């Protein structure tokens, strides 16, 4: 099992990877592969990375835009 993401950047990256993976799985109407399950298991919710919703965080601007999309 992959390590749990630590730190804001790692958590945001893992969450966005999980969202992208879930969209791909749903788009193809299939079950998650073992590799996809590992990506999904790294989801840590936005409570641990709530800074992504802070519009003053310019360093997270691109990630926030991707999340909104």
N, C-alpha and C positions, 0 to 999 in steps of 0.2 A: 504494500500500500504506500502511495506517495506521502511524503511528510505534509503535515498540516501547514498551510501558509502562515508565515509570521511577518508582521509588519503591514502597514497600510497598502503599500504598492503591491506586495505579493498577494494580499487578500483581494484587492480590486482586480488584479490580473486573473487570479483563479476564478473569481465570480464571473468575470466577462467571458473567460474560456468556457465555463459551465453553461452560460446562457447561449453562446454560439453553438456549442455541442448539442444542447437540447433542441435548439431550432433545427439543426441539421437532422437530428434523429426524427423529429416530428415531421419535417418536410418529406423524408423518405418513408415514413410510416413503418418504421422497423424498431426492433428492440435494440437497446444499447449493447455494443460490443464490450468486452472486458476492458479495453483501453478507454472507451467512452465512459464506462462506469467509474473508472479511476478519476477521470477529469471531473465528472459530476460529484464525486465524493469529496472534492476539495472545496465545494461551495461552503461559505461561512456566514452567509446572510450579510445584509448591509449594516446591521447594528455594529459590527466590528469594523466597518469601513465607512461610517456615515459621513466622513469628510468629503466623499464624492458629491454630496448634495450641497456643499458649501460653495456658492458661486464665487467667493473671493479666493478660492484655491486655484490659482492659474496653473499650477503644476498638474492639476487633475482635470483640466478643461477638456482635453481630448477624450479621456476616459468617460467623463460625464456626458459628453456629446454622443459617444457610442452607446452608452446606456439608454439615453433618451430615444435614440433611433430604434 
